Amino acid sequence: MLAAMPDSAPSPLSVGGTSPRDGGDACPGTLRLHRADDGALARVRIPGGVLSADRADALLAVAGRFGDGELHLTSRGNVQLRGLDAECGGGPAELLGAAGLLPSAAHERARNIVASPLAGLDRSPSVGGWLSELDSLVCGSAAAAALSGRFLFALDSGRGDVDALGADVTLIAEDGGDCLLRVGAADEVFRLPSADGPRAALLAAELFLRAARDSGAWRVKDLPDDVRTALVRAVGATAGPAVHRPRPRTAKAPAPGPVTAPDTSTPATTTATVTVTAISVGVPLGRLAPAQWRLLTETARRYGNELRLTPWRGIVIPGPFGPPGSSARSGRSGQSGRAAEALDALAAAGLITGPDSPWTGVGACIGHPGCAKSLSDVRAEAGAAVGPVGRLPVYWSGCERRCGHPHGEWIDVVVTPEGHRISHVRGEHRDPRTVVRNDPAALASAVSGARA
């Protein structure tokens, strides 16, 4: 029975990928399930957040057959399946493997790659080539199987969005055929040819494993200062010249609504026009009911057959959707008719399709009753406190662990035995805290004021 499971136990299909550290890596995956109060939990890695419609269907089928039917988006653009039967064994992995979502059992938790979700859709370059090559290289590296489920790669299109997420190894696209390689939060990055980027990123991860051998660190930021400095130098010795480029402080999610870019089919002799290349939606608290997931998948299949799950618990559906216009049904201007119709349907299903939604920027961990460590039902509390759209995102945590919290600048709400503790976080800096005790109205007012 579930109560007899350890907090993180391998399924009967789990092979390889063992950690060099005593005790192993407890981060959940598809082959190693995590015990939660609402059942077992599987975390399915979706490199770059990129899903075909068929693979999205497979995720929904596994959630319905073995779990509670819902799909939960994570802060790394992955998917969690919750409420799994403790006796499901390797069933989920078998179905996901058949759909191509588990290319290497030994590397399934090492495939943590986030990518700029609007890459190639706005004016920023595509990182799709990097993504497929890096994932293939990771899965082909025996050493990379030892990376923890916490280790993170980021592929930034030059927008600075995923560069701000605190990845362990980051590639940043540049104009002119070069890219930058960042290790951890180092201000010193290394310039190299774009074509060499994925292999350099893998080498940086393998060098990290050597550096971490004695310290037991799971991530670059966990290394002792002198070891981390030596790691950056070692990576620099294999890469290109050093460039000073501080990591961005704030990670900005794609705005809900249409995504536009210049129409490349416009003749050079005419005035440039724009086209709607994608639509972007937010998911309240990252939780998708089966009908919502099915609608998103059907929309993707209709317009481009791809979904991009974002690290901000949203979804981008690439088009093409056509030139900007208006929808007679919605009356929205500045959107193509097809984009407006798709957004209207998704809004009716309860998703965030515009910046005026009160759910914009609101996040929370799973909370009670799903997590035994949570001190309250923070999702219900976040919903009760939803009000005017705030300038800053807010994240509600049921305990001090703050699972899934954002990066950059945000409002941190943590439940403690003394009450809800509210603070303004700016990177590594935290403003003085305010504590609100057992008063929902006062709590809602305090959170709204902090976000303003």
Beta strands, then each sheet from edge to edge (+ up, - down):
strand 1: 8-10
strand 2: 32-36
strand 3: 39-44
strand 4: 50-52
strand 5: 71-73
strand 6: 79-84
strand 7: 113-115
strand 8: 153-156
strand 9: 169-173
strand 10: 178-183
strand 11: 188-193
strand 12: 242-244
strand 13: 257-262
strand 14: 274-282
strand 15: 287-288
strand 16: 306-309
strand 17: 314-322
strand 18: 325-326
strand 19: 333-335
strand 20: 362-364
strand 21: 394-397
strand 22: 409-416
strand 23: 419-426
strand 24: 429-430
strand 25: 434-436
sheet 1: 1+ 2- 3+ 6- 5+ 15-
sheet 2: 4+ 16- 17+ 14- 13+
sheet 3: 7+ 8+ 9+ 10- 11+ 12-
sheet 4: 18+ 19-
sheet 5: 20+ 21+ 22+ 23- 24+
sheet 6: 20+ 21+ 22+ 23- 25+
end
